[in-house]
């Protein structure tokens, strides 16, 4: 996957987030500030506008991450921005990314999110979608899958991880203030993470 491929991912993710912004915001209204979908929509629109032309994959992700940080309110801006910038840095100046390289970038994204948010699986955060996605990607890679297959495995795992946050009690972020009342609601960050990874799987499958 080259720089244009990853730029296509950011554009497609922006489209999916925009189409689902109302649902994401409703999820957030139940256990958070009620602005996740609209904030992330604004951030990804800014990321699309900041995409550089004819740049290596790493530079594409770093530019997108910077734009998201600057234009996205709440916790999601720093978290998504850090994820993309860490992934971009992991890719370096390579003009093309293979399955192993993209796996390294996704792991760097997860590490960045956890370094910043201090969340682990089970805390009812975006980590509950991103961590199983990375694990599934690595397992598929070890089994010999190509890039598209690895990303599809990651997207499926992220979707399941988001669903699995429904019965959890939040232990991080604003939702944690609700205690037991946070049970029964899907985490909005996990849901948007699943969307973003689905966008990557869609784009990778076209290649």
C-alpha positions as CSV (number, residue, x, y, z in Angstrom):
1,X,0.0,0.0,0.0
2,X,1.4,3.4,-1.0
3,X,0.8,6.9,0.2
4,X,-2.3,7.3,-2.0
5,X,-3.7,4.1,-0.6
6,X,-3.4,5.4,2.9
7,X,-4.8,8.8,1.8
8,X,-7.8,6.9,0.4
9,X,-8.2,5.3,3.8
10,X,-8.4,8.6,5.6
11,X,-10.9,9.9,3.0
12,X,-13.1,6.8,3.3
13,X,-12.8,6.9,7.1
14,X,-14.0,10.5,7.0
15,X,-17.0,9.5,4.9
16,X,-17.9,6.7,7.3
17,X,-17.5,8.9,10.4
18,X,-19.6,11.6,8.8
19,X,-22.4,9.2,7.8
20,X,-22.4,7.8,11.4
21,X,-21.8,11.0,13.3
22,X,-25.3,11.2,14.8
23,X,-25.1,7.6,16.1
24,X,-21.7,8.1,17.6
25,X,-22.9,11.3,19.3
26,X,-26.0,9.5,20.7
27,X,-23.7,6.8,22.1
28,X,-21.6,9.5,23.7
29,X,-24.6,11.4,25.0
30,X,-25.5,8.3,27.1
31,X,-22.2,8.0,28.9
32,X,-20.0,11.0,28.0
33,X,-20.1,14.6,26.8
34,X,-22.4,14.0,23.8
35,X,-20.1,15.3,21.2
36,X,-18.0,12.4,20.0
37,X,-19.5,12.0,16.5
38,X,-19.5,15.6,15.6
39,X,-16.1,16.3,17.0
40,X,-14.6,13.3,15.1
41,X,-16.4,14.3,11.9
42,X,-14.8,17.7,12.1
43,X,-11.4,16.2,12.8
44,X,-11.5,13.8,9.9
45,X,-12.7,16.5,7.5
46,X,-9.7,18.5,8.6
47,X,-7.5,15.4,8.1
48,X,-8.7,15.1,4.5
49,X,-8.0,18.7,3.8
50,X,-4.5,18.3,5.2
51,X,-3.5,15.3,3.1
52,X,-0.3,15.9,1.2
53,X,0.1,15.1,-2.4
54,X,2.4,12.4,-3.6
55,X,3.8,11.7,-0.1
56,X,5.0,8.4,1.4
57,X,2.6,6.6,3.7
58,X,4.2,7.8,6.9
59,X,4.0,11.4,6.0
60,X,0.3,11.0,5.0
61,X,-0.6,9.6,8.4
62,X,1.5,12.2,10.3
63,X,-0.3,15.0,8.5
64,X,-3.7,13.5,9.1
65,X,-2.9,13.0,12.8
66,X,-1.7,16.6,13.2
67,X,-4.9,17.9,11.6
68,X,-7.1,15.8,13.8
69,X,-5.4,17.0,17.0
70,X,-5.8,20.6,15.9
71,X,-9.5,20.4,14.9
72,X,-11.0,17.7,17.2
73,X,-12.3,18.6,20.6
74,X,-12.5,16.4,23.7
75,X,-10.3,13.4,24.3
76,X,-10.7,11.9,20.9
77,X,-8.5,14.5,19.1
78,X,-5.3,13.7,21.0
79,X,-6.0,10.0,21.0
80,X,-6.7,9.6,17.3
81,X,-4.0,12.1,16.4
82,X,-1.5,10.3,18.5
83,X,-2.5,7.0,17.0
84,X,-2.0,8.2,13.4
85,X,1.2,10.1,14.1
86,X,2.8,7.1,15.9
87,X,1.7,4.9,13.0
88,X,3.2,7.3,10.6
89,X,6.5,7.5,12.4
90,X,6.7,3.7,12.5
91,X,6.4,3.7,8.7
92,X,9.3,6.0,8.3
93,X,10.1,7.2,4.7
94,X,9.1,4.0,2.9
95,X,7.2,4.6,-0.3
96,X,5.2,1.3,0.0
97,X,4.0,-0.6,3.0
98,X,3.6,-4.4,3.1
99,X,1.6,-6.4,5.5
100,X,4.3,-6.6,8.1
101,X,5.0,-2.9,8.0
102,X,1.3,-2.0,8.4
103,X,1.1,-4.4,11.3
104,X,4.0,-2.6,13.0
105,X,2.3,0.7,12.4
106,X,-1.0,-0.4,13.9
107,X,0.8,-1.7,17.0
108,X,2.5,1.7,17.3
109,X,-0.9,3.3,17.1
110,X,-2.2,1.1,19.9
111,X,0.9,1.9,22.0
112,X,0.4,5.6,21.5
113,X,-3.2,5.5,22.6
114,X,-2.3,3.5,25.7
115,X,0.7,5.7,26.5
116,X,-1.6,8.8,26.4
117,X,-4.8,7.4,27.9
118,X,-3.4,4.8,30.2
119,X,-6.3,2.5,29.3
120,X,-6.2,-1.3,29.1
121,X,-8.7,-3.8,27.7
122,X,-11.7,-3.9,29.9
123,X,-11.7,-0.2,30.7
124,X,-14.5,0.5,28.2
125,X,-12.5,2.7,25.8
126,X,-11.3,2.7,22.2
127,X,-8.6,0.3,23.4
128,X,-11.3,-2.5,23.6
129,X,-11.6,-2.3,19.8
130,X,-8.0,-1.4,18.9
131,X,-6.2,-4.0,21.0
132,X,-8.1,-7.0,19.7
133,X,-7.8,-5.6,16.2
134,X,-4.0,-5.5,16.5
135,X,-3.9,-9.0,18.0
136,X,-6.1,-10.3,15.1
137,X,-3.9,-8.6,12.5
138,X,-0.8,-10.1,14.0
139,X,-2.4,-13.6,14.2
140,X,-3.5,-13.4,10.5
141,X,0.0,-12.2,9.5
142,X,1.5,-15.2,11.3
143,X,-0.8,-17.5,9.5
144,X,0.4,-16.2,6.2
145,X,-2.4,-13.8,5.2
146,X,-1.7,-10.9,2.9
147,X,-2.3,-7.3,3.8
148,X,-6.0,-7.3,2.8
149,X,-6.7,-10.4,4.8
150,X,-4.9,-9.1,7.9
151,X,-6.8,-5.8,7.8
152,X,-10.1,-7.6,7.4
153,X,-9.3,-9.7,10.4
154,X,-8.5,-6.6,12.4
155,X,-11.7,-4.9,11.3
156,X,-13.8,-7.8,12.3
157,X,-12.1,-8.0,15.7
158,X,-12.6,-4.3,16.3
159,X,-16.3,-4.6,15.5
160,X,-16.6,-7.5,18.0
161,X,-14.5,-5.5,20.6
162,X,-16.9,-2.5,20.3
163,X,-19.9,-4.8,20.8
164,X,-18.2,-6.3,23.8
165,X,-18.0,-2.9,25.6
166,X,-21.8,-2.9,26.1
167,X,-21.8,-5.0,29.3
168,X,-18.6,-3.4,30.7
169,X,-18.5,-0.8,33.5
170,X,-16.3,2.1,32.4
171,X,-13.1,2.6,34.4
172,X,-11.6,5.5,32.4
173,X,-12.8,8.9,31.1
174,X,-16.0,10.7,31.8
175,X,-18.0,7.5,31.5
176,X,-16.3,6.2,34.6
177,X,-18.1,8.8,36.7
178,X,-21.4,7.0,36.0
179,X,-20.2,3.8,37.7
180,X,-22.7,1.0,37.2
181,X,-24.9,3.2,35.0
182,X,-22.3,3.0,32.3
183,X,-23.2,-0.7,31.8
184,X,-25.5,-1.4,28.9
185,X,-24.0,1.2,26.5
186,X,-21.5,0.8,23.7
187,X,-18.4,2.9,24.2
188,X,-18.4,5.6,21.5
189,X,-14.6,5.5,21.0
190,X,-14.6,1.8,20.5
191,X,-17.4,2.2,18.0
192,X,-15.6,4.9,16.0
193,X,-12.4,2.8,16.1
194,X,-14.3,-0.1,14.5
195,X,-15.5,2.3,11.8
196,X,-12.0,3.6,11.0
197,X,-10.6,0.1,10.8
198,X,-13.6,-1.0,8.6
199,X,-12.6,1.9,6.3
200,X,-9.0,0.6,6.1
201,X,-10.3,-2.9,5.3
202,X,-12.5,-1.6,2.5
203,X,-9.6,0.3,0.9
204,X,-7.2,-2.6,1.4
205,X,-9.6,-4.9,-0.3
206,X,-9.8,-2.8,-3.4
207,X,-6.0,-3.0,-3.9
